[in-house]
């Protein structure tokens, strides 16, 4: 045996370990054999304890419950066999909600009020009216002459009703399992109006149950509690922290049924439990203190235990801390790691904390314990994590040395590069000057060439003018030849006249003939003198060209247009175009060849 200061007695038995909580304020009553079964409801009246179970209604003296050695405390009330759902004191009478209907209990006698099956819950509406929830809606009962009678069935409320709760003087609630909750008011005809529906799927957890806390309506599940806001008609979720632990608590019964100012009743599997309310419990002496059990530093491969104020190498920068407030029940913890955490952790019963990938530095782990939502102890644990080698003083010195060496190498490289760039720049400048000189020489030659081209063009223009003048003179010569030709024709006519001397006419004819022959070669002689090189070159390659075609070649070479040539020759421009086409054929030019460029090839 081992006894703890908090009242727990530990026993080492043949088949295991047992613990007796001597100072516990909870007493368990287990049904054995054909005993009372699972308790669902209870009430105390006139020092008698009434227990409603799944087997019927049982009764025992309240003072006898302290004698746990007697297993035959409870007696079944005759005629109550079956499921008892609820027991309430209504107008100083015990009313029993039963699987077979509504009953009134007096002492050890039970009498039926109404036969509607499955009365699961009750609520006193007025002094003389009672609302009773059943397997199918709500029934209303009225009291007359000290007896309860059925009045009516409330409309529009259907389904199995497990709870009827009064929110205030106006609003009422019903709990319909597997459906949800209905909030409503009751009109003068005792029927619901202004109904609001709350689906049970909107809440987390199982076994939803309504309760009142200081005139505020709430809802509890096996996971959370919810507070109802009448202003906004919504539920707000809160954490569920039971103030005590009941073993084998029956599904859905998470809050006690208050029997009186001292005791509460709980339904448990195959029995029930009584809790004595200890008003001074919060001021009880604590028999222990908050301690650290084990501190572990770890990485992916290894782990090691460490102690307070120990310095850990950086590769063990994952920390797990175990703590506990032993020998006490319902202890909650909250922790904070100074140097890492931004806020305190959530309150929980977890007795360990883990922090991963901590940086180097000094840390203080602070944990505080709570009991019944009150702070009872705080403890600190200091440790240090050394930096990795690359963040130590030697590491920083190596960085400085490396940076200095890098700066030296970079500077040396830059100097060599600068020297090379200067040499290349000098070479480029030299080449640039030479290029500029060459460019200047070429520009001078270009200017000289432009001057020569200008002079050449000027000479060509002068030649063009001379050619035009020559052409004009040639034209004048042609005109003279034409006149002379006309004279010759007249003379020929005179020959036919016998009155004119034939000898004289013959002489005139000879003279005119001689003159015409001379005039016919005048243009060729003059053109030969002006364009003798061109004539020689083109006649050498094209000896079959006529005088007219040679003259046309000269006109085209010096850049005269078809209209200008036509004006000189006193013909139509279309005749010049025809002559040009014939000339291109004699010169054997293709359609894409340029006649002007071709003629200028001959100098």
C-alpha positions in Angstrom: 0.0 0.0 0.0 1.0 3.6 -0.6 -0.8 6.7 0.6 -0.6 10.1 -1.1 -1.1 13.3 0.7 -4.1 14.2 -1.5 -6.0 11.3 -0.1 -5.4 8.5 -2.7 -4.5 5.1 -1.4 -2.7 2.8 -3.9 -3.0 -1.0 -3.5 -0.8 -3.6 -5.1 -3.1 -6.6 -5.7 -2.6 -10.1 -7.0 -4.0 -9.1 -10.4 -3.0 -5.5 -10.8 -3.0 -2.1 -9.2 -5.9 -0.4 -7.6 -6.5 3.1 -6.2 -9.0 4.3 -3.5 -9.8 8.0 -3.4 -10.5 8.4 0.3 -11.2 12.1 0.0 -13.4 11.9 -3.1 -16.7 13.8 -3.0 -18.3 11.3 -5.5 -20.1 8.1 -4.4 -21.0 5.4 -6.9 -23.9 3.1 -6.6 -23.7 0.1 -8.9 -26.7 -2.1 -9.7 -25.9 -5.8 -9.2 -28.0 -8.8 -10.3 -31.7 -7.8 -10.4 -31.0 -4.6 -8.4 -32.3 -1.2 -9.6 -30.4 -1.0 -13.0 -29.4 2.3 -14.7 -30.6 5.4 -13.0 -32.2 8.2 -15.1 -33.8 10.5 -12.6 -33.8 11.2 -8.8 -35.5 13.4 -6.3 -35.5 13.8 -2.5 -38.7 14.4 -0.5 -39.5 13.9 3.1 -36.1 12.2 3.7 -36.9 9.7 1.1 -34.7 9.2 -2.0 -36.7 8.4 -5.2 -34.7 6.8 -8.0 -36.1 6.4 -11.5 -34.4 3.7 -13.6 -34.8 1.6 -16.7 -36.6 -1.0 -14.5 -39.0 1.2 -12.6 -39.3 3.6 -9.6 -37.3 2.7 -6.5 -37.3 4.3 -3.0 -34.8 4.3 -0.2 -34.3 6.3 3.0 -31.8 9.1 2.3 -29.9 8.6 5.5 -29.4 4.9 4.7 -27.4 5.7 1.5 -24.4 6.4 3.7 -24.3 2.7 4.7 -22.6 1.3 1.6 -22.4 -2.2 3.1 -26.1 -2.7 2.6 -26.9 -3.9 -0.9 -30.7 -4.0 -0.4 -31.4 -0.3 0.3 -33.8 0.2 -2.6 -37.4 -1.1 -2.8 -39.4 -0.9 -6.0 -42.6 1.1 -5.8 -45.4 -1.3 -6.8 -47.0 -0.6 -10.2 -44.0 1.4 -11.4 -42.4 -1.3 -13.5 -40.9 0.0 -16.8 -38.7 3.0 -17.9 -38.8 6.0 -15.7 -37.7 9.2 -17.5 -38.1 12.1 -15.1 -39.1 12.9 -11.5 -40.1 16.4 -10.5 -41.7 18.1 -7.4 -44.7 20.0 -8.8 -46.8 21.9 -6.2 -45.3 19.7 -3.4 -46.2 16.5 -5.2 -43.8 14.1 -7.0 -44.8 13.8 -10.6 -43.3 10.9 -12.5 -42.7 10.8 -16.3 -43.0 7.1 -17.3 -42.8 5.0 -20.4 -46.5 4.1 -19.8 -47.7 7.7 -19.0 -47.8 10.4 -16.4 -48.0 9.3 -12.7 -48.3 11.0 -9.3 -46.2 9.5 -6.5 -47.1 9.7 -2.8 -44.9 7.9 -0.4 -44.6 4.3 -1.7 -47.8 4.6 -3.8 -48.1 5.5 -7.4 -51.2 6.5 -9.4 -51.7 7.2 -13.1 -52.7 10.7 -14.2 -52.7 10.1 -18.0 -52.0 7.1 -20.3 -50.1 8.9 -23.1 -46.9 6.8 -23.5 -43.4 8.1 -23.1 -43.5 11.2 -20.8 -39.8 12.2 -21.0 -39.7 15.7 -19.5 -41.9 18.3 -17.6 -42.0 22.0 -17.0 -44.4 24.0 -14.8 -45.9 26.7 -17.0 -48.1 28.4 -14.5 -49.3 27.6 -11.0 -51.9 25.3 -12.4 -50.6 24.3 -15.8 -47.9 21.7 -16.6 -46.1 21.1 -19.9 -45.1 17.4 -20.5 -42.9 16.3 -23.3 -43.6 12.9 -24.7 -42.6 10.6 -27.6 -44.9 12.7 -29.8 -45.0 16.4 -28.9 -46.2 18.3 -25.8 -49.2 17.6 -23.7 -50.7 20.2 -21.3 -52.1 19.2 -17.9 -54.1 21.3 -15.5 -54.5 21.0 -11.8 -58.1 21.1 -10.4 -59.0 20.4 -6.8 -55.5 19.1 -6.1 -55.5 16.6 -9.0 -53.8 16.8 -12.4 -55.9 16.3 -15.6 -55.2 16.2 -19.3 -56.1 19.5 -21.0 -55.0 19.4 -24.6 -52.2 18.5 -27.0 -50.0 21.5 -28.1 -50.2 22.1 -31.9 -47.3 22.0 -34.4 -44.8 20.5 -31.9 -44.2 17.0 -33.1 -41.6 14.3 -32.6 -39.9 13.0 -29.4 -39.3 15.8 -27.0 -36.5 15.2 -24.5 -36.4 18.7 -22.9 -38.6 21.7 -22.2 -36.7 24.7 -21.0 -37.9 28.1 -20.0 -35.6 30.9 -21.2 -37.6 33.8 -19.7 -41.2 34.9 -19.1 -41.7 35.0 -22.9 -39.6 32.4 -24.7 -39.6 28.6 -24.3 -37.4 25.9 -25.9 -37.9 22.2 -26.8 -35.1 19.7 -27.6 -36.1 17.2 -30.2 -33.3 14.6 -30.6 -32.1 13.9 -34.2 -33.7 17.1 -35.3 -32.7 20.2 -33.3 -34.2 22.9 -31.1 -37.3 25.1 -31.4 -37.6 28.5 -29.7 -41.2 29.8 -29.4 -43.7 31.8 -27.4 -47.1 30.5 -26.2 -50.4 32.2 -27.1 -53.6 32.4 -25.1 -54.7 29.1 -26.7 -51.6 27.4 -25.3 -50.2 26.8 -28.8 -46.7 27.9 -30.0 -46.1 30.9 -32.1 -43.0 33.0 -33.3 -41.1 29.7 -33.7 -37.3 29.7 -34.6 -35.5 26.5 -35.6 -31.9 25.5 -34.7 -30.6 22.4 -36.5 -28.5 20.1 -34.4 -26.0 19.8 -37.3 -25.0 23.4 -36.6 -23.4 22.2 -33.3 -20.3 20.1 -32.8 -20.4 17.0 -30.6 -23.0 14.5 -29.5 -25.8 14.3 -26.9 -27.0 17.9 -27.2 -28.7 19.2 -24.1 -30.0 22.6 -23.0 -29.3 24.1 -19.5 -29.8 27.4 -17.6 -26.8 29.2 -15.9 -27.6 32.3 -14.0 -30.7 33.1 -16.1 -28.7 32.6 -19.3 -29.6 29.8 -21.6 -26.8 27.5 -22.7 -26.2 24.2 -24.7 -23.8 21.5 -23.9 -22.4 18.5 -25.9 -19.8 15.9 -25.2 -17.2 18.3 -26.7 -18.3 21.9 -26.3 -20.6 24.3 -24.5 -22.6 27.1 -26.4 -23.9 30.3 -25.0 -27.1 31.8 -26.4 -27.3 35.5 -27.2 -31.0 36.7 -27.1 -30.0 40.0 -28.7 -28.7 38.3 -31.9 -30.6 34.9 -31.4 -27.4 32.9 -32.1 -25.2 30.4 -30.2 -21.5 31.1 -29.5 -19.2 28.1 -29.1 -16.9 27.8 -26.0 -14.5 25.2 -24.8 -15.9 22.5 -22.6 -13.9 22.0 -19.4 -15.7 19.8 -16.9 -14.9 20.6 -13.3 -14.9 17.0 -12.3 -14.6 13.5 -13.7 -17.5 11.0 -13.4 -16.6 7.4 -14.3 -18.9 5.6 -16.8 -21.1 8.6 -17.2 -24.2 7.7 -19.2 -24.4 9.1 -22.7 -25.9 12.7 -22.7 -25.8 13.3 -18.9 -22.9 15.8 -18.5 -24.5 18.1 -16.0 -25.8 16.9 -12.6 -29.4 16.9 -11.6 -29.4 19.0 -8.5 -31.1 17.2 -5.6 -30.6 19.9 -3.0 -28.0 22.5 -2.0 -25.5 19.7 -1.1 -25.9 16.9 -3.6 -26.1 16.3 -7.4 -27.2 13.2 -9.2 -25.5 11.6 -12.3 -26.7 8.7 -14.4 -24.0 6.2 -15.0 -24.0 2.8 -16.7 -25.8 0.2 -14.6 -26.1 2.6 -11.6 -25.9 6.2 -10.6 -23.5 8.5 -8.7 -24.0 11.2 -6.1 -21.7 14.2 -5.9 -21.4 16.3 -2.7 -21.0 19.9 -3.6 -17.9 21.2 -1.7 -18.2 25.0 -1.5 -14.7 25.3 0.0 -13.1 23.1 -2.5 -11.3 25.9 -4.3 -9.5 26.8 -1.0 -8.3 23.2 -0.3 -4.6 22.7 0.5 -2.5 21.5 -2.4 -0.3 18.6 -1.4 2.3 18.9 -4.2 4.0 21.4 -6.5 4.7 21.9 -10.2 7.8 19.9 -11.3 9.7 19.3 -14.5 10.0 15.5 -15.2 12.2 15.2 -18.2 13.9 17.5 -20.8 14.9 16.1 -24.1 16.9 17.6 -27.0 16.7 15.7 -30.3 17.3 15.7 -34.0 16.4 13.3 -36.8 18.9 10.7 -35.6 19.7 11.1 -31.9 18.3 12.5 -28.6 19.8 13.5 -25.2 18.5 14.5 -21.8 19.5 17.9 -20.5 19.2 19.9 -17.3 18.5 23.5 -16.3 21.0 26.2 -17.4 22.7 23.6 -19.7 24.0 24.8 -23.1 23.0 22.6 -26.0 24.9 22.3 -29.3 23.0 23.6 -32.3 22.3 20.3 -34.0 20.1 19.4 -31.0 17.8 22.5 -31.4 14.5 20.5 -31.1 13.3 20.5 -27.5 10.7 18.5 -25.7 9.8 19.4 -22.1 7.7 17.3 -19.7 6.1 18.7 -16.6 3.4 17.8 -14.2 1.5 18.8 -11.0 1.3 15.4 -9.3 -1.2 14.2 -6.8 -4.0 16.5 -8.0 -7.0 16.0 -10.3 -8.3 18.3 -13.1 -5.0 20.2 -13.5 -4.7 22.3 -16.7 -1.5 23.8 -18.1 -0.4 26.8 -20.1 3.1 27.5 -21.3 5.3 30.1 -22.9 8.8 30.0 -24.3 10.5 33.4 -23.8 12.6 34.1 -26.9 10.4 32.0 -29.2 6.7 32.2 -28.4 4.5 35.2 -29.3 1.7 34.3 -27.0 0.7 31.8 -24.3 -0.5 28.4 -25.4 -4.1 27.3 -25.0 -5.1 25.8 -21.7 -5.1 22.0 -21.8 -4.4 18.9 -19.7 -1.4 18.1 -21.9 1.8 17.7 -19.8 4.4 18.2 -22.4 5.5 20.9 -24.9 7.6 20.6 -28.0 9.5 23.3 -29.9 11.3 22.7 -33.2 14.1 24.4 -35.0 15.1 26.8 -32.3 17.7 29.5 -33.1 20.7 30.0 -30.9 20.3 32.0 -27.8 19.0 32.0 -24.2 15.6 30.7 -23.5 13.3 30.6 -20.5 10.4 28.1 -20.5 7.5 29.1 -18.3 4.7 26.8 -17.4 1.7 27.6 -15.1 -0.9 25.2 -13.7 -4.6 25.9 -13.2 -7.2 24.1 -11.1 -10.9 25.0 -11.3 -9.9 27.9 -13.7 -7.6 29.4 -11.0 -3.9 29.8 -11.2 -2.1 27.6 -8.6 1.6 27.4 -9.6 4.2 28.7 -12.0 7.6 27.3 -12.8 10.5 28.4 -15.0 13.3 26.4 -16.8 16.3 28.1 -18.4 18.5 26.7 -21.1 20.7 27.9 -23.9 21.4 26.8 -27.5 24.8 27.5 -28.8 25.1 28.8 -32.3 26.4 26.6 -35.2 30.1 27.0 -36.0 29.4 29.2 -38.9 27.7 31.7 -36.5 30.5 31.7 -33.9 33.3 34.2 -33.3 35.7 32.0 -35.2 33.2 31.6 -38.0 32.8 35.4 -38.2 36.7 35.8 -38.2 36.9 33.3 -41.0 34.2 35.3 -42.9 36.2 38.5 -42.4 39.4 36.8 -43.6 37.6 35.3 -46.5 36.1 38.6 -47.4 39.5 40.4 -47.1 41.1 37.8 -49.3 38.3 38.0 -51.8 38.6 41.8 -51.8 42.4 41.5 -52.4 41.9 39.0 -55.2 39.2 41.1 -56.8 41.3 44.2 -56.5 44.3 42.5 -58.0 42.1 41.1 -60.8 40.6 44.6 -61.4 44.1 46.2 -61.6 45.2 43.6 -64.1 41.9 44.1 -66.0 42.3 47.9 -65.8 45.9 47.7 -67.2 44.7 45.4 -70.0 41.8 47.7 -70.7 44.2 50.8 -70.8 46.4 48.9 -73.3 43.4 48.0 -75.4 42.1 51.5 -75.1 45.5 52.9 -76.3 45.5 50.5 -79.2 41.9 51.3 -80.0 42.7 55.1 -79.9 45.6 54.5 -82.3 43.5 52.5 -84.6 40.8 55.1 -84.3 43.2 57.9 -85.3 44.5 55.8 -88.2 40.9 55.1 -89.2 40.1 58.8 -88.9 43.1 59.7 -91.1 42.1 57.1 -93.7 38.6 58.4 -93.5 39.8 61.9 -94.0 41.9 60.8 -97.0 38.9 59.0 -98.4 36.7 62.0 -97.8 39.3 64.2 -99.7 39.3 61.7 -102.5 35.5 61.6 -102.4 35.4 65.4 -102.6 37.9 65.3 -105.5 35.8 62.6 -107.1 32.7 64.8 -106.6 34.6 67.7 -108.1 35.6 65.6 -111.1 32.1 64.3 -111.4 30.8 67.9 -111.3 33.3 68.9 -114.0 32.4 65.9 -116.0 28.7 66.7 -115.7 29.5 70.2 -116.6 31.4 69.1 -119.7 28.6 66.7 -120.5 26.1 69.5 -120.3 28.2 71.6 -122.6 28.5 68.7 -125.0 24.7 68.3 -124.8 24.3 72.0 -125.7 26.8 71.7 -128.5 25.0 68.6 -129.8 21.7 70.5 -129.7 23.3 73.3 -131.6 24.8 70.9 -134.1 21.5 69.2 -134.5 19.9 72.6 -135.1 22.5 73.4 -137.8 22.0 70.0 -139.2 18.3 70.7 -139.4 18.9 73.9 -141.1 21.1 72.0 -143.5 18.3 69.6 -144.1 16.0 72.5 -144.8 18.4 73.9 -147.3 18.7 70.5 -148.9 14.9 70.2 -149.0 14.7 73.7 -150.8 17.4 72.7 -153.2 15.6 69.4 -153.8 12.5 71.5 -154.7 14.6 73.6 -157.0 15.9 70.5 -158.7 12.4 69.3 -159.1 11.4 72.5 -160.7 14.3 72.3 -163.0 13.2 68.8 -163.9 9.9 70.3 -164.9 11.6 72.9 -166.9 13.4 70.3 -168.8 10.2 69.3 -170.3 9.9 72.8 -171.5 11.7 73.2 -174.8 12.1 76.9 -174.3 14.8 76.4 -171.6 18.2 75.5 -172.6 19.1 72.0 -171.8 22.8 72.8 -171.4 22.1 75.4 -168.8 19.8 73.2 -167.0 22.3 70.4 -167.0 24.9 72.7 -165.4 22.4 73.8 -162.7 21.6 70.2 -162.0 25.2 69.2 -161.6 25.9 72.1 -159.2 22.8 71.3 -157.1 23.8 67.6 -157.1 27.2 68.5 -155.8 25.9 70.8 -153.2 23.4 68.2 -151.9 26.0 65.5 -151.6 28.2 67.8 -149.6 25.3 68.8 -147.4 24.3 65.2 -146.8 27.6 64.5 -145.0 27.8 67.8 -143.1 26.1 66.4 -139.9 28.1 63.2 -140.0 31.3 65.2 -140.2 30.3 67.5 -137.4 29.1 64.7 -135.2 32.3 62.8 -135.9 34.3 65.8 -134.7 32.2 66.2 -131.5 31.7 62.4 -130.6 34.4 60.8 -132.6 35.3 58.3 -129.8 31.7 57.3 -129.3 31.0 56.8 -133.0 34.1 54.7 -133.4 33.2 52.5 -130.5 29.6 51.9 -131.4 30.2 51.6 -135.1 32.9 49.0 -134.4 30.4 46.8 -132.5 27.3 47.8 -134.6 28.4 48.7 -138.1 24.9 48.5 -139.6 23.6 51.5 -137.8 22.3 54.3 -140.1 23.2 58.0 -139.7 19.7 58.6 -138.2 20.2 55.9 -135.7 23.6 57.2 -134.8 22.2 60.6 -134.3 19.4 59.0 -132.1 22.1 57.2 -130.1 23.9 60.5 -129.4 20.6 62.2 -128.4 19.8 59.4 -126.0 23.3 59.2 -124.6 23.4 62.9 -123.6 20.0 62.4 -121.8 17.5 64.1 -124.2 13.9 63.0 -123.7 11.7 61.7 -126.5 9.8 65.0 -126.6 13.1 67.0 -126.9 14.4 64.8 -129.7 11.0 65.1 -131.5 11.2 69.0 -131.2 14.7 68.9 -132.7 13.8 66.6 -135.5 10.3 68.1 -136.0 8.5 64.8 -135.7 6.0 63.3 -133.4 7.2 61.8 -130.1 5.5 58.6 -131.0 7.9 58.3 -134.0 10.8 58.7 -131.7 9.4 55.9 -129.5 9.1 53.6 -132.5 12.7 54.5 -133.5 13.9 53.7 -130.0 12.3 50.3 -130.2 13.9 49.5 -133.5 17.3 50.7 -132.1 16.9 48.4 -129.1 16.4 45.5 -131.5 19.5 46.4 -133.5 21.5 46.8 -130.3 20.2 43.3 -129.2 18.9 44.6 -125.8 16.4 42.7 -123.6 13.2 44.4 -122.3 14.7 44.8 -118.8 18.0 46.4 -120.1 18.4 50.2 -119.7 19.2 51.9 -123.0 20.7 55.0 -121.4 23.2 52.9 -119.3 24.0 50.7 -122.3 24.9 53.7 -124.5 27.0 55.4 -121.8 29.2 52.3 -121.7 30.7 53.5 -125.0 33.1 56.5 -124.5 
